[in-house]
Amino acid sequence: MVDSVAPKLGFSIFASDGPLDTAYINAMAAAGFTGVFTSIHIPEDNPAKYREFLRELGEATRALGLELTVDISGDALQRAGFSWADLSSLAKLGISRLRADYHISNAQIANASHTFGMCLNASTITSKDVCELRDAGADFSNLVAWHNYYPRPETGVSGKDLLAKDRFLKENGFTVVAFTPGDAKLRAPLFQGLPTLERHRHKNPLAGALDLISNGGVDEVYVGDGGLAPRSLGQFATFLKDGFISLHAKKYSSQFDYVASHQHVNREDGARDVIRSAEARFWNIPDITPLRTMRRKRGSVTIDNSKYGRYQGDIQIAKRDLPPDNRVNVVGRIIKYDRALLPHITGGVPYTISDTRTSLATDGAASGIG
């Protein structure tokens, strides 16, 4: 799990998605996102429209205090009416970082690093590039190594390779950025998500972000796709603003309502098998009748019943499959889409559990229920 300081998170906006969606930008900023990523070198797009698009996007992000990063190539920059000889015109649009890709030399990047935050393609940086950038006098405090996203299934990076690359990048002074997929407004033409890690494809976006930070050596995470479902946006908002993880569960019995009525904190001495609500046994506990003492599948939400004596009222979430216990009631189960968040609820991390039927009433994305 990440530390108590909220990670830096951003989101993507693309010109090909149509008119600028300022309502979405405002919602993401209100949720706690601090950066915006866009691209102006996608082959199938018309480069003539980018100058006006960047003007509108720059105006919107600047008004909200969002950091705007633009993915460019040398050719696309020129076709869009900009030049390396006068980067001030980009600064005037509100652009604060450039992600340099094709046809841009290390010498150009080094020179621009004194004006902009320069983002290099993390997957292609070598020791030779590092030496060339240093020899050219680059300002490494303004250099960022930014991983790709991968629209085509089966082409995303492995966790092992990402971690190895990020160790190299950190050793050479780079800030590292990667993408977690969105789960709404998926990118055409494949509509298969835009993750950096293949294992995150079609997975919970917040879980992907926390995995990149906790296990991938990443400093900043951006949502690759152009949208988040309302429920996912809510999970990001509660994490960024309030510091807790919001889980949704399928309700099995009315005893679930007692669980959902409280905010929980995992015990500091986190258990191997379960997430254990630290204060649950000390609340004003009703008599809990044995009910649904069934096998506890991973994600099962449980309450210890009256047969457990002084442990009555203990609330847990199973982190792995566990056998039935006649002292433990299974009152619900975390939905499949949210189970990827369970490893990130480590010792001392606060969380809530809500009935998925309530959340789905305002969320059309019902994937992963069950």
C-alpha positions in Angstrom: 0.0 0.0 0.0 1.1 3.5 -0.7 2.1 5.8 2.2 -0.1 8.4 3.8 0.8 11.0 1.2 -1.7 10.8 -1.6 0.0 9.9 -4.9 0.0 12.2 -7.9 -2.7 11.1 -10.3 -3.8 12.4 -13.7 -6.2 11.5 -16.5 -6.3 11.6 -20.3 -8.2 13.8 -22.7 -8.0 13.3 -26.5 -9.1 15.5 -29.4 -10.6 12.6 -31.2 -13.1 12.1 -28.4 -15.1 15.1 -29.7 -15.9 18.5 -28.2 -13.9 19.2 -25.0 -15.8 17.7 -22.1 -15.3 20.4 -19.5 -17.8 18.7 -17.1 -15.5 15.6 -17.0 -12.4 17.7 -16.4 -14.1 19.6 -13.6 -15.3 16.3 -12.0 -11.8 14.8 -12.1 -10.3 17.9 -10.6 -12.9 17.9 -7.9 -12.0 14.3 -7.2 -8.4 15.2 -6.5 -6.7 14.5 -9.9 -3.9 17.0 -10.5 -2.7 16.3 -14.1 -4.0 16.0 -17.6 -2.4 14.0 -20.5 -3.1 14.4 -24.2 -1.4 13.5 -27.5 -0.9 15.4 -30.8 0.8 12.7 -32.9 -1.8 10.0 -33.4 -1.7 9.1 -37.1 -5.4 8.7 -37.6 -6.3 12.1 -36.3 -6.3 15.3 -38.2 -3.4 17.5 -36.9 -5.0 20.7 -38.2 -7.5 20.7 -35.3 -4.9 20.4 -32.5 -3.9 24.0 -32.1 -7.5 25.0 -31.2 -7.9 21.9 -29.1 -4.8 22.7 -27.1 -5.9 26.2 -26.7 -9.2 25.1 -25.2 -7.7 22.4 -23.1 -4.9 24.6 -21.8 -7.5 27.2 -20.8 -9.6 24.7 -19.0 -6.6 23.1 -17.1 -5.0 26.3 -16.2 -8.2 27.6 -14.6 -8.3 24.5 -12.4 -4.6 24.5 -11.6 -4.0 21.2 -13.5 -0.6 20.3 -14.9 -0.9 19.6 -18.7 1.4 17.1 -20.4 1.3 16.9 -24.2 2.7 13.8 -26.1 4.4 15.0 -29.3 6.7 14.1 -32.1 8.8 16.5 -34.0 6.7 16.2 -37.2 3.4 16.5 -35.4 4.6 19.6 -33.5 5.4 21.3 -36.8 2.2 20.2 -38.5 0.2 21.5 -35.6 1.8 24.9 -36.1 4.5 24.9 -33.3 8.3 24.8 -33.4 11.1 23.7 -31.2 12.6 27.1 -32.0 9.8 28.9 -30.0 8.5 26.8 -27.2 7.1 29.9 -25.5 4.0 29.6 -27.7 3.3 26.2 -26.0 3.8 27.7 -22.5 1.3 30.4 -23.3 -1.3 27.7 -24.0 -0.8 26.4 -20.5 1.3 23.4 -21.4 3.8 22.6 -18.6 5.3 19.2 -19.8 6.1 17.7 -23.2 6.4 14.0 -23.7 9.0 13.7 -26.5 8.7 10.8 -28.9 9.7 10.2 -32.5 12.2 12.4 -34.3 13.3 14.4 -31.3 17.0 14.3 -30.3 18.5 14.1 -26.9 20.1 17.4 -27.5 16.7 19.0 -28.2 15.3 17.4 -25.1 18.2 18.6 -23.0 17.7 22.2 -24.3 14.0 22.1 -23.8 14.4 20.8 -20.2 15.4 24.3 -19.1 11.9 25.6 -20.2 9.6 22.6 -19.8 9.2 19.4 -17.9 10.4 16.9 -20.5 8.9 13.4 -20.5 10.8 10.7 -22.3 9.6 7.3 -23.4 10.5 5.2 -20.4 10.6 2.0 -22.4 13.4 3.1 -24.7 15.7 5.1 -22.3 19.2 3.5 -22.2 22.4 4.3 -20.4 23.6 5.9 -23.7 20.6 8.3 -23.6 21.4 9.2 -20.0 25.0 10.0 -20.9 24.0 12.1 -23.9 21.4 14.0 -21.9 24.0 14.8 -19.2 26.6 15.8 -21.8 24.1 18.1 -23.4 23.5 19.8 -20.0 19.9 18.6 -19.4 18.1 19.7 -16.3 17.4 16.3 -14.7 15.0 17.8 -12.2 12.7 18.5 -15.2 13.1 15.0 -16.8 10.3 12.5 -16.4 10.4 8.9 -17.7 6.9 8.1 -19.0 5.7 4.6 -19.9 3.5 3.8 -22.8 -0.1 2.6 -22.8 -0.9 -0.5 -24.9 -4.3 -0.5 -26.8 -3.8 -4.0 -28.2 -4.5 -6.9 -25.8 -1.5 -9.1 -24.9 1.0 -6.3 -25.7 1.2 -4.6 -22.2 4.4 -4.8 -20.1 4.9 -7.5 -17.4 5.2 -6.4 -13.8 8.7 -7.9 -13.6 10.0 -6.0 -16.6 8.4 -2.7 -15.4 10.0 -3.0 -12.0 13.4 -3.7 -13.4 13.1 -0.8 -15.8 11.9 1.6 -13.1 14.8 0.7 -10.8 17.2 1.7 -13.6 15.2 4.9 -14.2 15.2 5.8 -10.5 18.9 5.2 -10.1 19.4 7.8 -12.9 17.3 10.4 -11.3 14.0 10.2 -13.3 10.5 10.6 -12.0 8.5 7.7 -13.4 4.9 7.8 -14.8 2.7 5.0 -16.0 -0.9 4.4 -17.0 -3.8 2.6 -15.4 -6.8 1.8 -17.7 -10.1 3.6 -17.5 -13.4 1.8 -17.5 -15.6 4.2 -19.5 -15.1 6.0 -22.9 -12.5 3.4 -23.9 -10.2 4.3 -26.7 -11.1 3.5 -30.3 -10.7 1.5 -32.4 -10.1 -1.5 -30.1 -11.9 -0.4 -26.9 -9.7 -2.7 -24.8 -8.4 -0.2 -22.3 -5.1 1.7 -22.2 -2.9 0.1 -19.4 0.8 0.0 -19.1 0.8 -3.4 -17.4 -1.1 -6.2 -19.2 -2.4 -7.6 -15.9 -4.4 -4.3 -15.4 -6.4 -4.6 -18.6 -10.2 -4.5 -17.8 -9.4 -4.3 -14.1 -10.3 -1.8 -11.4 -8.5 1.5 -12.3 -7.8 2.4 -8.7 -6.4 -1.0 -8.0 -4.1 -0.6 -11.1 -2.9 2.8 -9.9 -2.1 1.5 -6.4 -0.4 -1.6 -7.8 1.9 0.6 -10.0 2.8 2.8 -7.1 3.2 0.0 -4.5 4.8 -2.7 -6.6 6.0 -1.0 -9.8 8.2 1.8 -8.6 6.0 4.4 -10.2 5.7 8.0 -8.9 2.7 9.2 -10.9 -0.2 7.4 -12.5 -2.5 8.6 -15.2 -5.8 7.1 -16.4 -5.1 6.1 -20.0 -8.6 6.0 -21.3 -10.9 9.0 -21.7 -13.3 8.2 -18.9 -14.0 6.6 -15.5 -17.3 5.0 -14.6 -19.1 7.0 -11.8 -18.4 4.3 -9.2 -14.7 4.2 -10.1 -14.5 8.0 -10.0 -16.0 7.8 -6.6 -13.4 5.3 -5.4 -10.6 7.6 -6.6 -12.3 10.6 -4.9 -12.6 9.0 -1.5 -9.1 7.7 -1.7 -7.5 11.0 -2.8 -9.6 13.3 -0.5 -10.3 11.1 2.5 -7.6 8.5 2.4 -9.8 5.4 2.5 -10.7 2.7 0.1 -14.3 2.3 -0.9 -15.5 -1.3 -1.5 -18.8 -2.5 -3.0 -20.3 -5.8 -2.0 -23.2 -8.1 -2.9 -25.5 -8.3 0.1 -26.4 -11.7 1.4 -28.5 -10.9 4.5 -29.8 -8.0 6.5 -26.9 -8.4 8.9 -24.8 -6.8 6.1 -26.5 -3.5 6.9 -24.7 -3.4 10.2 -21.3 -3.7 8.4 -22.2 -1.0 5.9 -23.2 1.4 8.6 -19.6 1.8 9.8 -16.3 3.0 8.5 -13.6 0.5 9.1 -9.8 0.5 9.6 -7.7 -2.7 9.1 -5.8 -3.6 12.2 -2.2 -2.4 12.2 -1.1 -6.0 12.8 -2.6 -7.1 9.5 -3.6 -10.8 9.3 -2.5 -13.2 6.6 -5.9 -14.5 5.7 -8.4 -11.6 6.5 -8.8 -7.9 6.6 -10.0 -7.3 10.2 -11.9 -4.3 11.3 -9.9 -2.9 14.2 -12.7 -1.5 16.4 -15.6 -3.7 15.4 -15.6 -5.8 18.7 -15.8 -2.6 20.8 -18.9 -1.1 19.2 -22.4 -1.5 20.7 -22.9 -4.9 19.2 -26.4 -6.5 18.8 -26.8 -10.2 19.4 -25.7 -11.8 16.2 -27.6 -15.0 15.5 -25.7 -17.8 13.6 -26.7 -17.5 9.9 -25.2 -18.5 6.6 -22.1 -20.1 8.2 -20.9 -21.1 4.8 -17.5 -21.5 3.0 -15.8 -18.1 3.0 -14.7 -17.4 -0.6 -12.1 -14.7 -1.2 -13.9 -11.3 -0.7 -16.5 -12.7 1.7 -17.7 -10.2 4.2 -18.2 -11.9 7.6 -19.3 -11.2 11.2 -18.5 -13.5 14.1 -21.8 -14.6 15.7 -22.8 -15.3 19.3 -21.0 -18.7 19.3 -17.7 -17.0 19.1 -18.0 -15.6 22.6 -16.1 -12.4 23.2 -15.2 -12.2 19.5 -18.9 -11.7 18.6 -19.1 -8.7 16.3 -15.7 -9.1 14.8 -15.9 -8.0 11.1 -13.6 -9.4 8.5 -13.1 -9.7 4.7 -11.5 -12.9 3.5 -8.3 -12.4 1.5 -8.3 -16.0 0.4 -10.7 -18.9 0.3 -11.4 -20.2 3.9 -13.4 -23.1 5.2 -16.9 -22.7 6.8 -17.0 -22.0 10.5 -20.2 -22.2 12.5 -19.1 -19.2 14.5 -18.7 -17.0 11.4 -21.6 -15.6 9.4 -21.1 -14.7 5.7 -23.2 -11.6 5.2 -21.9 -10.5 1.8 -19.1 -10.6 -0.7 -17.0 -7.9 -2.3 -17.7 -7.7 -6.0 -15.1 -9.2 -8.4 -14.2 -5.8 -9.8 -13.2 -4.5 -6.4 -11.4 -7.6 -5.1 -8.2 -6.4 -6.7 -8.2 -3.6 -4.1 -8.0 -6.0 -1.1 -4.1 -6.4 -1.2 -3.9 -2.6 -0.8 -5.8 -2.6 2.5 -2.8 -3.3 4.6 -2.3 -2.5 8.3 -3.9 0.8 9.4 -5.7 1.5 6.1 -9.3 2.7 6.4 -12.1 1.4 4.2 -15.8 1.2 3.7 -18.1 -1.5 2.4 -21.4 -0.6 0.7 -24.2 -2.5 -1.0 -23.5 -2.7 -4.7 -27.2 -2.4 -5.5 -27.1 1.2 -4.2 -24.0 2.1 -6.2 -25.2 0.5 -9.4 -28.4 2.5 -9.3 -26.3 5.5 -10.5 -23.6 3.5 -12.4 -24.2 1.8 -15.7 -21.0 -0.2 -15.5 -22.1 -3.4 -13.9 -19.0 -5.5 -14.9 -17.6 -7.8 -12.3 -20.7 -8.3 -10.1 -20.8 -11.6 -8.3 
